[in-house]
Amino acid sequence: MIVTFVHVWVIPEKRVEFIEACRINHEASVKEPGNLRFDILQDAEDPAKFTLYEAYVSEDAARAHKETEHYRAWRDTVADWMAQPRKGIKHTILYPQEPAKW
Amino acid sequence: MIVTFVHVWVIPEKRVEFIEACRINHEASVKEPGNLRFDILQDAEDPAKFTLYEAYVSEDAARAHKETEHYRAWRDTVADWMAQPRKGIKHTILYPQEPAKW
C-alpha cells in the first residue's frame, strides 16, 4: 500500500472551478479497483493550497490511476490554473497496516 | 471534520524507536471517540521525514487528542528525537463529505 500527497497551488480566480474538478476526479477515483482513499483537502491558512491524499493498494494501482480518463480530464482541465507546479510525494504506509482499515 | 498533517523530521539513530512510539500513539488515537483516521506515513525518498495524517470529527475532537495520556506520552518520548521542529498544518476536508467515508 502506498500514499501519494499531491500538493497543488491554484490561482485565486480558479479556486471554485478547481474544487469542482477535484470533486469529479474524487468520485471516479474512489471507484478504481486499487484505490483505498482519495481525499481532497484545502489548507486552512492558505486557501490557494490544496492537497490530494491518494492511497492505493500498490505502486501499480497508483500508476493505473494516471491512465484513467478521469485523471487525464482533471489534469487537462486544471493545467492552466496552477500558480506553481504541483508536487507529488510518495509515502510508505506504516500504520494502519491492515488493508481493511483503509 | 478536519485533518491535520503533522510533519516530523527524526534524527537517524532514533527512527526505529520513533516508529514504535507512533505505533503506540496510533493504536490509542484511533480509539478516541472523535477520531476518524490517524495514519502514520514515511516519505519514500527521505526516511527521516514522517507525516501523521490526523482526521477528527471537529476542532474540539482534535484539541481533545492533545489532552490524552497517549498523546502526551508520545510527545515526551519523541521530544529529543526531532531533527527540526515539527509542523502541524490544519486542513479543511472538501471530499469525501460523508462522515461514514472517514
Backbone of each chain as ProteinMPNN parsed JSONL, in Angstrom:
{"seq_chain_A": "MIVTFVHVWVIPEKRVEFIEACRINHEASVKEPGNLRFDILQDAEDPAKFTLYEAYVSEDAARAHKETEHYRAWRDTVADWMAQPRKGIKHTILYPQEPAKW", "coords_chain_A": {"N_chain_A": [[0.849, -1.195, 0.0], [0.482, 2.226, -0.75], [0.818, 5.792, -0.24], [0.288, 8.795, -1.93], [0.978, 12.173, -1.6], [-0.38, 14.862, -3.194], [0.504, 17.999, -3.798], [-0.94, 21.089, -4.454], [-1.06, 24.282, -5.882], [-3.25, 26.863, -6.488], [-4.432, 29.314, -8.788], [-6.051, 32.35, -7.704], [-8.513, 33.07, -8.988], [-9.544, 30.741, -9.958], [-10.228, 28.935, -8.035], [-12.773, 27.938, -7.237], [-13.674, 26.532, -9.486], [-11.608, 24.675, -9.583], [-12.042, 23.15, -7.267], [-14.439, 21.937, -7.982], [-13.602, 20.42, -10.19], [-11.968, 18.67, -8.837], [-13.825, 17.329, -7.26], [-15.188, 15.791, -9.169], [-13.082, 14.192, -10.08], [-12.379, 12.92, -7.66], [-14.766, 11.41, -7.158], [-14.784, 9.56, -9.245], [-12.276, 8.363, -8.918], [-12.291, 7.008, -6.45], [-13.675, 4.799, -7.136], [-11.978, 3.196, -8.553], [-10.433, -0.026, -8.872], [-8.086, -0.472, -7.347], [-7.981, 1.562, -5.55], [-7.742, 3.107, -2.324], [-8.112, 5.4, -0.732], [-9.067, 8.787, -1.542], [-8.688, 11.603, -0.796], [-9.661, 15.014, -0.695], [-8.265, 18.012, 0.182], [-8.099, 21.258, 1.743], [-5.839, 23.762, 2.585], [-6.111, 25.219, 5.749], [-5.11, 27.683, 6.396], [-4.201, 28.782, 4.089], [-5.89, 29.344, 1.419], [-5.285, 28.909, -1.239], [-3.89, 26.646, -1.438], [-3.972, 23.253, -1.953], [-4.351, 19.769, -1.12], [-4.156, 16.524, -2.39], [-4.868, 13.415, -1.164], [-3.839, 10.434, -1.818], [-4.416, 7.142, -1.67], [-3.358, 3.884, -2.432], [-3.54, 0.375, -3.259], [-1.157, -0.59, -4.258], [1.94, 0.212, -5.977], [1.538, -0.231, -8.683], [-1.233, 0.063, -8.89], [-1.462, 2.751, -8.244], [-0.111, 3.837, -10.388], [-1.806, 3.037, -12.435], [-3.955, 4.703, -12.026], [-3.166, 7.049, -13.282], [-3.591, 6.466, -15.882], [-6.229, 6.603, -16.336], [-9.325, 7.852, -17.717], [-10.629, 9.804, -16.2], [-8.59, 10.859, -14.601], [-6.933, 11.993, -16.573], [-8.66, 13.868, -17.682], [-9.036, 15.577, -15.475], [-6.369, 16.471, -15.095], [-5.91, 17.835, -17.544], [-7.919, 19.742, -17.435], [-7.267, 21.339, -15.2], [-4.819, 22.336, -15.827], [-4.074, 24.978, -16.639], [-4.513, 26.409, -14.377], [-2.721, 26.358, -12.371], [-0.759, 27.858, -9.85], [1.825, 27.391, -9.294], [4.125, 24.736, -10.149], [2.712, 21.522, -9.473], [3.32, 19.169, -6.768], [4.096, 15.821, -6.306], [4.367, 13.534, -3.725], [5.605, 10.573, -2.689], [4.718, 8.13, -0.236], [5.486, 5.663, 2.209], [3.338, 3.448, 3.864], [3.021, 3.16, 7.278], [1.283, 2.749, 9.52], [-2.307, 2.542, 9.655], [-1.68, -0.999, 9.289], [-3.357, -2.934, 8.356], [-5.123, -3.835, 5.508], [-7.932, -3.64, 5.504], [-8.477, -1.468, 7.057], [-8.256, 0.704, 5.494]], "CA_chain_A": [[0.0, 0.0, 0.0], [1.231, 3.494, -0.758], [0.076, 7.059, -0.269], [0.93, 9.954, -2.552], [0.446, 13.518, -1.343], [-0.212, 15.752, -4.341], [0.35, 19.382, -3.326], [-1.369, 21.903, -5.6], [-1.29, 25.71, -5.616], [-4.213, 27.247, -7.54], [-4.607, 30.771, -8.917], [-7.255, 32.715, -6.936], [-9.758, 33.158, -9.765], [-9.985, 29.415, -10.411], [-10.372, 28.015, -6.899], [-14.085, 27.275, -7.223], [-13.658, 25.53, -10.568], [-10.661, 23.613, -9.204], [-12.714, 22.266, -6.305], [-15.423, 21.145, -8.734], [-12.841, 19.42, -10.972], [-11.493, 17.663, -7.876], [-14.989, 16.52, -6.87], [-15.416, 14.816, -10.246], [-11.937, 13.272, -10.035], [-12.559, 12.133, -6.427], [-15.875, 10.448, -7.259], [-14.389, 8.468, -10.146], [-11.054, 7.691, -8.443], [-12.587, 6.064, -5.362], [-14.257, 3.574, -7.728], [-10.926, 2.365, -9.16], [-10.31, -1.237, -8.055], [-6.954, -0.445, -6.422], [-7.967, 2.775, -4.716], [-8.11, 2.985, -0.912], [-8.658, 6.719, -0.358], [-8.73, 9.871, -2.477], [-9.219, 12.734, -0.029], [-9.344, 16.344, -1.232], [-8.122, 18.877, 1.353], [-7.681, 22.642, 1.494], [-5.095, 24.313, 3.727], [-6.988, 26.125, 6.498], [-4.471, 29.012, 6.488], [-3.835, 29.247, 2.744], [-6.938, 28.762, 0.568], [-4.753, 28.604, -2.571], [-3.107, 25.408, -1.345], [-4.788, 22.043, -1.823], [-3.615, 18.509, -1.125], [-4.88, 15.29, -2.69], [-4.288, 12.322, -0.362], [-4.206, 9.332, -2.705], [-3.924, 5.859, -1.149], [-3.595, 2.771, -3.357], [-3.074, -0.918, -2.76], [0.182, -0.893, -4.774], [2.5, 1.171, -6.943], [0.871, -0.466, -9.967], [-2.569, 0.655, -8.832], [-1.28, 4.209, -8.298], [0.249, 4.155, -11.774], [-3.003, 2.827, -13.269], [-4.786, 5.911, -11.888], [-2.746, 8.063, -14.262], [-4.038, 6.039, -17.217], [-7.692, 6.679, -16.422], [-9.884, 9.03, -18.396], [-10.957, 10.876, -15.25], [-7.34, 11.554, -14.223], [-6.476, 12.823, -17.7], [-9.581, 15.01, -17.799], [-8.679, 16.5, -14.385], [-5.05, 17.053, -15.403], [-6.024, 18.806, -18.636], [-8.814, 20.829, -17.014], [-6.65, 22.23, -14.213], [-3.439, 22.657, -16.256], [-3.809, 26.426, -16.705], [-4.931, 27.035, -13.115], [-1.673, 26.167, -11.367], [0.039, 29.034, -9.502], [3.183, 26.865, -9.389], [4.0, 23.312, -10.486], [2.305, 20.702, -8.332], [4.348, 18.227, -6.301], [3.614, 14.536, -5.804], [5.368, 12.974, -2.808], [5.211, 9.205, -2.316], [4.946, 7.723, 1.152], [5.255, 4.301, 2.679], [2.363, 3.396, 4.951], [3.473, 2.409, 8.463], [0.077, 2.358, 10.263], [-2.58, 1.137, 9.98], [-1.129, -1.953, 8.334], [-4.398, -3.831, 7.866], [-5.81, -3.247, 4.344], [-9.351, -3.37, 5.793], [-8.6, -0.176, 7.75], [-8.068, 1.753, 4.503]], "C_chain_A": [[0.885, 1.244, 0.0], [0.27, 4.676, -0.727], [0.914, 8.068, -1.04], [0.204, 11.21, -2.104], [0.673, 14.302, -2.63], [-0.536, 17.167, -3.863], [0.115, 20.289, -4.526], [-1.615, 23.343, -5.137], [-2.088, 26.274, -6.79], [-4.345, 28.768, -7.58], [-5.973, 31.163, -8.348], [-8.546, 32.635, -7.746], [-10.276, 31.797, -10.227], [-10.208, 28.432, -9.266], [-11.687, 27.245, -6.916], [-14.142, 26.196, -8.298], [-12.705, 24.381, -10.224], [-11.32, 22.623, -8.249], [-13.735, 21.383, -7.025], [-14.719, 20.068, -9.579], [-12.347, 18.301, -10.053], [-12.64, 16.77, -7.4], [-15.22, 15.414, -7.906], [-14.317, 13.753, -10.228], [-12.045, 12.35, -8.808], [-13.596, 11.026, -6.635], [-15.534, 9.287, -8.183], [-13.211, 7.679, -9.57], [-11.357, 6.681, -7.345], [-13.238, 4.782, -5.883], [-13.212, 2.704, -8.425], [-10.685, 1.145, -8.27], [-9.177, -1.173, -7.042], [-6.924, 0.761, -5.505], [-8.424, 2.486, -3.295], [-8.713, 4.289, -0.387], [-8.254, 7.72, -1.429], [-9.332, 11.14, -1.884], [-8.758, 14.051, -0.655], [-9.394, 17.328, -0.067], [-7.677, 20.265, 0.936], [-6.993, 23.164, 2.762], [-5.956, 25.36, 4.436], [-6.424, 27.544, 6.559], [-4.206, 29.613, 5.117], [-4.808, 28.624, 1.741], [-6.482, 28.463, -0.866], [-4.077, 27.234, -2.611], [-4.029, 24.219, -1.065], [-3.855, 20.83, -1.749], [-4.573, 17.372, -1.453], [-4.132, 14.164, -1.96], [-4.744, 11.028, -1.036], [-3.591, 8.026, -2.194], [-4.346, 4.74, -2.1], [-3.013, 1.48, -2.79], [-1.647, -1.234, -3.185], [0.651, 0.243, -5.669], [1.809, 1.021, -8.297], [-0.503, 0.188, -9.998], [-2.487, 2.176, -8.897], [-0.94, 4.649, -9.723], [-0.974, 4.047, -12.677], [-3.94, 4.023, -13.191], [-4.457, 6.926, -12.976], [-3.1, 7.693, -15.704], [-5.546, 6.186, -17.386], [-8.137, 7.947, -17.155], [-10.15, 10.152, -17.409], [-9.707, 11.602, -14.76], [-6.909, 12.502, -15.342], [-7.36, 14.056, -17.882], [-9.269, 16.049, -16.723], [-7.388, 17.23, -14.71], [-5.157, 18.143, -16.476], [-6.883, 20.003, -18.228], [-8.087, 21.832, -16.133], [-5.305, 22.789, -14.669], [-3.133, 24.153, -16.204], [-4.117, 27.136, -15.396], [-3.867, 26.941, -12.026], [-0.928, 27.479, -11.122], [1.519, 28.68, -9.485], [3.054, 25.369, -9.664], [3.593, 22.484, -9.273], [3.383, 19.671, -8.017], [3.694, 16.964, -5.777], [4.703, 13.893, -4.955], [4.871, 11.621, -2.308], [5.59, 8.883, -0.878], [4.687, 6.234, 1.333], [4.262, 4.367, 3.832], [2.935, 2.557, 6.096], [2.276, 1.877, 9.253], [-1.113, 3.144, 9.758], [-2.061, 0.207, 8.884], [-2.195, -2.854, 7.717], [-5.117, -3.177, 6.679], [-7.267, -2.889, 4.644], [-9.549, -2.032, 6.488], [-8.371, 1.005, 6.811], [-9.292, 1.867, 3.602]], "O_chain_A": [[1.911, 1.29, 0.678], [-0.894, 4.586, -1.119], [2.12, 8.177, -0.819], [-1.019, 11.31, -2.21], [1.805, 14.395, -3.105], [-1.685, 17.492, -3.565], [0.873, 20.261, -5.495], [-2.288, 23.583, -4.134], [-1.663, 26.18, -7.942], [-4.366, 29.427, -6.54], [-6.941, 30.415, -8.483], [-9.567, 32.177, -7.234], [-11.347, 31.72, -10.829], [-10.361, 27.233, -9.496], [-11.714, 26.045, -6.643], [-14.603, 25.082, -8.048], [-12.988, 23.229, -10.552], [-11.176, 21.41, -8.401], [-13.871, 20.203, -6.7], [-15.196, 18.937, -9.666], [-12.312, 17.134, -10.443], [-12.438, 15.579, -7.164], [-15.421, 14.252, -7.555], [-14.595, 12.559, -10.348], [-11.825, 11.144, -8.914], [-13.344, 9.859, -6.333], [-15.947, 8.154, -7.935], [-13.154, 6.458, -9.718], [-10.75, 5.611, -7.307], [-13.341, 3.795, -5.154], [-13.523, 1.589, -8.846], [-10.726, 1.261, -7.046], [-9.291, -1.766, -5.969], [-5.959, 0.964, -4.768], [-9.365, 1.723, -3.076], [-9.717, 4.269, 0.324], [-7.256, 7.546, -2.127], [-10.324, 11.677, -2.377], [-7.613, 14.181, -1.088], [-10.424, 17.468, 0.593], [-6.984, 20.445, -0.065], [-7.513, 23.017, 3.868], [-6.471, 26.279, 3.799], [-7.174, 28.501, 6.752], [-4.007, 30.822, 4.996], [-4.584, 27.511, 1.266], [-7.216, 27.83, -1.625], [-3.736, 26.728, -3.68], [-4.759, 24.194, -0.075], [-2.728, 20.861, -2.245], [-5.655, 17.266, -0.876], [-2.924, 13.993, -2.124], [-5.877, 10.583, -0.855], [-2.378, 7.834, -2.28], [-5.501, 4.649, -2.517], [-2.111, 1.501, -1.951], [-0.985, -2.056, -2.551], [-0.126, 1.113, -6.064], [1.528, 2.01, -8.974], [-0.893, 0.791, -10.998], [-3.328, 2.821, -9.523], [-1.41, 5.681, -10.201], [-1.16, 4.866, -13.577], [-4.64, 4.334, -14.155], [-5.346, 7.579, -13.524], [-2.934, 8.494, -16.624], [-6.079, 5.923, -18.464], [-7.431, 8.954, -17.201], [-9.931, 11.321, -17.725], [-9.741, 12.81, -14.527], [-6.565, 13.658, -15.095], [-6.875, 15.143, -18.194], [-9.237, 17.248, -17.001], [-7.316, 18.455, -14.615], [-4.581, 19.223, -16.344], [-6.61, 21.136, -18.624], [-8.263, 23.04, -16.292], [-4.713, 23.62, -13.981], [-2.05, 24.549, -15.772], [-3.991, 28.358, -15.32], [-4.081, 27.385, -10.898], [-0.51, 28.141, -12.072], [2.372, 29.553, -9.642], [1.991, 24.79, -9.439], [4.079, 22.721, -8.167], [4.227, 19.342, -8.85], [2.832, 17.026, -4.9], [5.833, 13.726, -5.413], [3.864, 11.528, -1.606], [6.632, 9.304, -0.376], [3.807, 5.643, 0.708], [4.348, 5.255, 4.68], [3.288, 1.392, 5.908], [2.245, 0.702, 9.619], [-0.96, 4.326, 9.45], [-2.01, 0.575, 7.71], [-1.965, -3.467, 6.674], [-5.664, -2.083, 6.821], [-7.784, -1.922, 4.085], [-10.663, -1.508, 6.513], [-8.297, 2.153, 7.248], [-9.319, 2.704, 2.7]]}, "seq_chain_B": "MIVTFVHVWVIPEKRVEFIEACRINHEASVKEPGNLRFDILQDAEDPAKFTLYEAYVSEDAARAHKETEHYRAWRDTVADWMAQPRKGIKHTILYPQEPAKW", "coords_chain_B": {"N_chain_B": [[-15.522, 18.322, 10.14], [-12.034, 17.822, 10.286], [-8.625, 17.761, 9.078], [-5.368, 17.314, 10.244], [-2.103, 17.661, 9.145], [0.789, 16.415, 10.435], [4.017, 17.133, 10.261], [7.114, 15.592, 10.602], [10.519, 15.47, 11.412], [13.076, 13.246, 11.923], [15.88, 12.328, 13.91], [18.564, 10.296, 12.636], [19.416, 8.059, 14.218], [17.286, 7.426, 15.798], [15.085, 6.541, 14.425], [13.859, 3.985, 14.346], [12.893, 3.635, 16.959], [11.187, 5.837, 16.981], [9.213, 5.095, 15.133], [8.075, 2.968, 16.531], [7.07, 4.343, 18.786], [5.151, 5.825, 17.477], [3.439, 3.811, 16.593], [2.265, 2.959, 18.989], [0.962, 5.342, 19.72], [-0.739, 5.647, 17.512], [-2.408, 3.357, 17.78], [-3.819, 3.89, 20.139], [-4.94, 6.375, 19.545], [-6.768, 6.007, 17.429], [-8.845, 4.952, 18.778], [-10.057, 7.023, 20.109], [-13.077, 8.85, 20.711], [-13.737, 10.903, 18.854], [-12.088, 10.499, 16.721], [-11.208, 10.003, 13.287], [-9.3, 9.154, 11.404], [-5.873, 8.104, 11.737], [-3.243, 8.103, 10.426], [0.036, 6.858, 9.877], [2.848, 7.801, 8.192], [5.723, 7.418, 6.058], [8.1, 9.252, 4.312], [8.886, 8.271, 1.054], [11.219, 8.924, -0.233], [12.786, 10.16, 1.588], [13.799, 8.968, 4.39], [13.937, 10.09, 6.91], [11.807, 11.687, 7.236], [8.585, 11.973, 8.386], [5.001, 11.733, 8.325], [2.084, 12.433, 10.112], [-1.231, 11.755, 9.671], [-3.972, 13.131, 10.644], [-7.249, 12.801, 11.243], [-10.236, 14.244, 12.37], [-13.515, 14.51, 13.86], [-14.174, 17.095, 14.523], [-12.905, 20.394, 15.41], [-12.809, 20.549, 18.173], [-12.603, 17.861, 18.874], [-10.11, 17.286, 17.794], [-8.55, 18.926, 19.381], [-9.007, 17.719, 21.836], [-7.55, 15.397, 21.555], [-4.965, 16.213, 22.175], [-5.027, 16.342, 24.868], [-4.927, 13.826, 25.798], [-3.555, 10.953, 27.51], [-1.993, 9.24, 25.951], [-1.199, 10.844, 23.794], [0.376, 12.751, 25.156], [2.359, 11.113, 26.217], [3.578, 10.194, 23.845], [4.499, 12.668, 22.798], [6.345, 13.455, 24.79], [8.094, 11.301, 24.741], [9.236, 11.402, 22.158], [10.435, 13.835, 22.071], [13.223, 14.495, 22.215], [14.151, 13.529, 19.865], [13.766, 14.911, 17.562], [14.81, 16.222, 14.466], [14.375, 18.68, 13.507], [12.043, 21.332, 14.357], [8.686, 20.079, 14.608], [5.875, 20.359, 12.32], [2.539, 21.297, 12.362], [-0.201, 21.267, 10.246], [-3.254, 22.538, 9.562], [-6.176, 21.383, 7.852], [-9.052, 21.895, 5.811], [-11.643, 19.655, 5.068], [-12.613, 18.728, 1.904], [-13.547, 16.639, 0.164], [-13.933, 13.123, 0.789], [-17.297, 14.089, 1.688], [-19.077, 12.786, 3.271], [-19.48, 11.647, 6.534], [-19.397, 8.883, 7.057], [-17.606, 7.883, 5.252], [-15.177, 8.228, 6.32]], "CA_chain_B": [[-14.393, 17.392, 10.09], [-10.768, 18.461, 9.91], [-7.415, 16.945, 9.009], [-4.087, 17.978, 10.492], [-0.863, 16.98, 8.764], [1.901, 16.721, 11.34], [5.269, 16.779, 9.58], [8.12, 15.322, 11.631], [11.847, 15.085, 10.93], [13.618, 12.474, 13.042], [17.317, 12.06, 13.808], [18.706, 8.94, 12.068], [19.603, 6.976, 15.191], [16.063, 7.199, 16.573], [13.955, 6.257, 13.528], [13.157, 2.747, 14.717], [12.132, 3.939, 18.182], [10.119, 6.776, 16.64], [8.129, 4.322, 14.514], [7.409, 2.217, 17.594], [6.276, 5.315, 19.568], [3.99, 6.188, 16.646], [2.521, 2.673, 16.599], [1.513, 3.016, 20.251], [0.095, 6.521, 19.615], [-1.765, 5.309, 16.511], [-3.381, 2.37, 18.282], [-4.686, 4.537, 21.126], [-5.644, 7.538, 18.968], [-7.917, 5.595, 16.614], [-9.951, 4.597, 19.69], [-10.704, 8.235, 20.643], [-14.422, 8.916, 20.121], [-13.835, 11.835, 17.727], [-11.072, 10.26, 15.699], [-11.628, 9.384, 12.028], [-8.116, 8.451, 10.91], [-4.608, 8.511, 12.37], [-2.314, 7.35, 9.582], [1.456, 7.153, 10.072], [3.468, 7.654, 6.874], [7.144, 7.758, 5.944], [8.446, 9.721, 2.965], [9.588, 7.205, 0.338], [12.522, 9.425, -0.704], [13.522, 10.735, 2.727], [13.36, 8.147, 5.523], [13.927, 10.887, 8.142], [10.621, 12.545, 7.227], [7.341, 11.255, 8.666], [3.797, 12.562, 8.42], [0.905, 11.881, 10.782], [-2.435, 12.269, 8.991], [-4.88, 13.028, 11.786], [-8.586, 13.289, 10.877], [-11.155, 14.28, 13.514], [-14.867, 14.979, 13.527], [-14.306, 18.53, 14.812], [-11.742, 21.053, 16.042], [-12.809, 20.153, 19.579], [-12.094, 16.484, 18.968], [-8.665, 17.354, 17.536], [-7.95, 19.513, 20.586], [-9.097, 16.72, 22.916], [-6.429, 14.462, 21.356], [-3.756, 16.73, 22.84], [-5.206, 16.184, 26.314], [-4.895, 12.407, 26.159], [-2.289, 10.439, 28.045], [-1.147, 8.652, 24.898], [-0.545, 11.946, 23.059], [1.435, 13.346, 25.996], [3.457, 10.144, 26.297], [4.271, 10.259, 22.545], [5.183, 13.96, 22.712], [7.508, 13.473, 25.681], [9.029, 10.259, 24.303], [9.939, 11.75, 20.908], [10.898, 15.237, 22.147], [14.662, 14.66, 21.954], [14.495, 12.826, 18.614], [13.43, 15.763, 16.432], [15.932, 16.842, 13.755], [13.933, 20.077, 13.418], [10.71, 21.39, 14.98], [7.642, 19.531, 13.741], [4.898, 21.348, 11.839], [1.162, 20.838, 12.21], [-0.889, 22.121, 9.272], [-4.68, 22.187, 9.543], [-6.838, 21.385, 6.547], [-10.482, 21.692, 5.653], [-11.945, 18.499, 4.219], [-13.566, 19.008, 0.816], [-14.132, 15.349, -0.223], [-15.391, 12.909, 0.789], [-18.023, 14.897, 2.663], [-19.902, 11.912, 4.113], [-18.703, 11.145, 7.68], [-19.256, 7.42, 7.001], [-16.487, 7.517, 4.381], [-13.937, 8.506, 7.06]], "C_chain_B": [[-13.139, 18.161, 9.68], [-9.651, 17.409, 9.865], [-6.23, 17.828, 9.396], [-2.978, 17.079, 9.974], [0.18, 17.374, 9.801], [3.175, 16.197, 10.678], [6.384, 16.712, 10.617], [9.421, 14.878, 10.964], [12.605, 14.478, 12.103], [15.113, 12.222, 12.83], [17.527, 10.583, 13.462], [18.729, 7.835, 13.119], [18.354, 6.671, 15.998], [14.853, 6.837, 15.701], [13.154, 5.04, 13.961], [12.303, 2.979, 15.965], [10.975, 4.898, 17.885], [8.928, 6.031, 16.032], [7.365, 3.533, 15.574], [6.561, 3.154, 18.47], [5.019, 5.725, 18.785], [2.971, 5.052, 16.586], [1.633, 2.728, 17.843], [0.513, 4.181, 20.209], [-1.053, 6.268, 18.631], [-2.847, 4.415, 17.111], [-4.329, 2.969, 19.313], [-5.534, 5.645, 20.478], [-6.863, 7.118, 18.16], [-9.097, 5.154, 17.482], [-10.606, 5.828, 20.322], [-12.069, 8.393, 19.966], [-14.509, 9.83, 18.894], [-12.847, 11.6, 16.616], [-11.659, 9.576, 14.475], [-10.48, 8.587, 11.391], [-6.898, 8.95, 11.68], [-3.508, 7.709, 11.67], [-0.878, 7.808, 9.838], [2.184, 6.802, 8.773], [4.935, 8.052, 6.928], [7.432, 8.138, 4.501], [9.282, 8.662, 2.261], [10.989, 7.627, -0.099], [13.403, 9.896, 0.449], [13.078, 10.022, 4.002], [13.366, 8.883, 6.867], [12.627, 11.668, 8.302], [9.36, 11.682, 7.366], [6.182, 12.245, 8.637], [2.716, 11.779, 9.145], [-0.309, 12.561, 10.153], [-3.584, 12.05, 9.969], [-6.234, 13.641, 11.425], [-9.516, 13.151, 12.081], [-12.5, 14.85, 13.087], [-15.026, 16.486, 13.719], [-12.99, 19.074, 15.359], [-11.655, 20.636, 17.51], [-12.226, 18.754, 19.761], [-10.584, 16.457, 18.731], [-7.942, 17.922, 18.749], [-7.919, 18.493, 21.727], [-7.976, 15.685, 22.806], [-5.212, 14.909, 22.159], [-3.847, 16.685, 24.362], [-5.08, 14.729, 26.748], [-3.528, 12.009, 26.718], [-1.39, 9.9, 26.939], [-0.482, 9.732, 24.049], [0.633, 12.498, 23.867], [2.635, 12.417, 26.127], [4.275, 10.161, 25.0], [5.12, 11.526, 22.472], [6.456, 13.955, 23.562], [8.565, 12.456, 25.235], [9.871, 10.729, 23.124], [10.635, 13.105, 20.983], [12.371, 15.406, 21.763], [15.09, 14.049, 20.623], [14.23, 13.674, 17.365], [14.701, 16.341, 15.797], [15.64, 18.323, 13.51], [12.528, 20.133, 14.009], [9.639, 20.829, 14.046], [6.616, 20.609, 13.422], [3.533, 20.707, 11.714], [0.415, 21.799, 11.301], [-2.341, 21.662, 9.157], [-5.273, 22.316, 8.147], [-8.35, 21.224, 6.703], [-10.685, 20.497, 4.728], [-12.968, 18.911, 3.157], [-14.296, 17.725, 0.395], [-13.299, 14.22, 0.358], [-16.064, 13.698, 1.907], [-18.837, 14.035, 3.639], [-19.063, 11.387, 5.284], [-18.469, 9.629, 7.613], [-18.088, 6.987, 6.123], [-15.145, 7.828, 5.035], [-13.718, 7.47, 8.133]], "O_chain_B": [[-13.193, 19.045, 8.825], [-9.715, 16.355, 10.497], [-6.112, 18.959, 8.925], [-2.91, 15.896, 10.308], [0.421, 18.562, 10.012], [3.381, 14.99, 10.554], [6.579, 17.639, 11.404], [9.423, 14.027, 10.075], [12.761, 15.11, 13.147], [15.553, 11.939, 11.716], [16.779, 9.72, 13.922], [18.119, 6.784, 12.923], [18.36, 5.745, 16.809], [13.722, 6.827, 16.187], [11.923, 5.057, 13.946], [11.142, 2.574, 16.02], [9.902, 4.777, 18.477], [7.777, 6.304, 16.374], [6.139, 3.444, 15.516], [5.449, 2.792, 18.854], [3.958, 5.942, 19.37], [1.767, 5.304, 16.534], [0.415, 2.566, 17.762], [-0.64, 4.029, 20.611], [-2.199, 6.634, 18.895], [-4.041, 4.679, 16.969], [-5.504, 2.606, 19.363], [-6.702, 5.825, 20.826], [-7.889, 7.797, 18.197], [-10.214, 4.999, 16.986], [-11.619, 5.691, 21.009], [-12.205, 8.101, 18.777], [-15.287, 9.551, 17.982], [-12.76, 12.389, 15.675], [-12.499, 8.683, 14.594], [-10.684, 7.477, 10.902], [-6.888, 10.064, 12.203], [-2.929, 6.779, 12.234], [-0.615, 9.0, 9.997], [2.143, 5.661, 8.313], [5.341, 8.899, 7.724], [7.048, 7.422, 3.576], [10.283, 8.201, 2.81], [11.853, 6.777, -0.313], [14.619, 10.016, 0.301], [12.095, 10.421, 4.627], [12.856, 8.36, 7.857], [12.365, 12.24, 9.36], [9.113, 10.784, 6.561], [6.358, 13.437, 8.889], [2.462, 10.614, 8.837], [-0.396, 13.789, 10.11], [-4.1, 10.941, 10.108], [-6.354, 14.862, 11.313], [-9.581, 12.102, 12.722], [-12.608, 15.569, 12.094], [-15.925, 17.089, 13.133], [-12.087, 18.319, 15.72], [-10.565, 20.398, 18.029], [-11.453, 18.504, 20.687], [-9.862, 15.702, 19.383], [-6.857, 17.463, 19.107], [-6.949, 18.41, 22.48], [-7.504, 15.159, 23.814], [-4.513, 14.087, 22.751], [-2.869, 16.956, 25.059], [-5.122, 14.433, 27.942], [-2.505, 12.634, 26.438], [-0.173, 10.079, 26.979], [0.663, 9.57, 23.627], [1.731, 12.686, 23.344], [3.781, 12.865, 26.148], [5.505, 10.145, 25.037], [6.302, 11.475, 22.132], [7.513, 14.396, 23.111], [9.766, 12.707, 25.334], [11.077, 10.487, 23.084], [11.349, 13.484, 20.055], [12.724, 16.355, 21.064], [16.276, 14.056, 20.294], [14.442, 13.213, 16.243], [15.559, 16.882, 16.494], [16.56, 19.12, 13.328], [11.88, 19.096, 14.15], [9.675, 21.069, 12.839], [6.492, 21.613, 14.123], [3.38, 19.689, 11.039], [0.396, 23.004, 11.548], [-2.622, 20.548, 8.714], [-4.933, 23.214, 7.376], [-8.843, 20.527, 7.589], [-9.983, 20.348, 3.728], [-14.055, 19.386, 3.484], [-15.521, 17.72, 0.281], [-12.075, 14.335, 0.421], [-15.461, 13.942, 2.952], [-19.235, 14.505, 4.705], [-18.038, 10.744, 5.058], [-17.433, 9.15, 8.073], [-17.623, 5.853, 6.23], [-14.098, 7.711, 4.398], [-12.728, 7.536, 8.861]]}, "name": "protein", "num_of_chains": 2, "seq": "MIVTFVHVWVIPEKRVEFIEACRINHEASVKEPGNLRFDILQDAEDPAKFTLYEAYVSEDAARAHKETEHYRAWRDTVADWMAQPRKGIKHTILYPQEPAKWMIVTFVHVWVIPEKRVEFIEACRINHEASVKEPGNLRFDILQDAEDPAKFTLYEAYVSEDAARAHKETEHYRAWRDTVADWMAQPRKGIKHTILYPQEPAKW"}
